[in-house]
Amino acid sequence: MKNQSVANNIDWITILIYIVLVIMGWMNIYSASLPLEETSIFDLSQTYGKQMLFIMLTIPLIFTILSVDAKIFEKYAIVFYALGIVLLLGLFAFGKTIKGQTNWYQFGGFGFQPSEFVKTATALLLAKLLSDTQINIKLFKHQIIALAVFGFPVVLILLQPDAGSAMIFISLVFVLYREGLPSWYLWTGFIAIVLFILALIIKPVFIVILAFIIMIIHYIFNRRINRNPLVYGIIFVLITGFVFSVDYVYENVLEAHQKDRINVLLGKDVNMQREGYNLNQSMIAIGSGSWLGKGYLEGTQTKGGFVPEQHTDYIFTTVGEEWGFAGASVVIVLFVTLFMRIIYLAEHQKTKFSRVYGYCVATFLFTHFFVNISMLIKMFPTIGVPLPFFSYGGSSLWAFTILLFVFLKMDANKVNEW
């Protein structure tokens, strides 16, 4: 039977949302970086001119992805992954150090961040692994293999050091959970985060006492199902050791800027002209937009350059100030619609490989979105995580485009799957 055309089966709803987000992103970059004297939108000496070039170059990139055989992504998943690892390793020899992080290759006036592209390679290999009929994610040895697929890039990225990008990769544990990973992995991670935060706020001894009381109560109410008291004892020892190690990790492992960002999040006394400046200014900008915003190109915080890096990680502050709560809500609804659409398409795939990859795409995009927005409204520590399709940068735009359109190619090809 003759293969059906991709154009007839491509999901145009997702593509439309993508186009709208990219256009809105460029409009906000233009506003955030507009000089006193207006120039051409193609002026490569300006941020918005470079971003326009990046957007135009996504067009042949998209057509290339949609024109290749969809089976290539599965067949050569290990090759893409290996290439990504080589690029990450190459940073330690040829990378450019910017603000203490060696996570870019520099070519003239343009930079290339390999960790953004490794997301697609990692998603492909993870999808290939989990779609193998011999892999059972409920078995511990297979769980280790799956965790190692994205754990290896995490280690290399942490050595750069780039904690923000590393955290994005760790979010793939949710994909594993969808495919059958035991829930205790998620609970362990969640409890560890809560204990870490609590240990920074109150004395560790009080946390240990509280944990002991909770575990005693839990054991009493669950004796009928043969709960082993030894297990409770081991868990209690681990919790105690973890809680009392937090202070050491905080003081001796974390970098000064990382501690500052955590202090800002926890509301501790910080200098608003130094470590608390970015967050304070972003909240002022978003809050000043009120319900309907000050109007496009009319944001005083944006025009005054009060928010550092506003065209990159803080691009959403421009949306909040100039478009207000209404405009910000529209952007959020568009993103949520995109995530839901990808999940819907993933659930309707005919192959497990395509389904798992689709969930990887949704997870990566959602984590970027959630962390970026959360850090601007003091719900998450400030880290360098761009807003998909909005933040300035060729690496992030192309990487997100590749990530999304590889899945759209798989989805369009599902009519040819048996």
Disulfide bonds with the S-S distance in Angstrom:
none
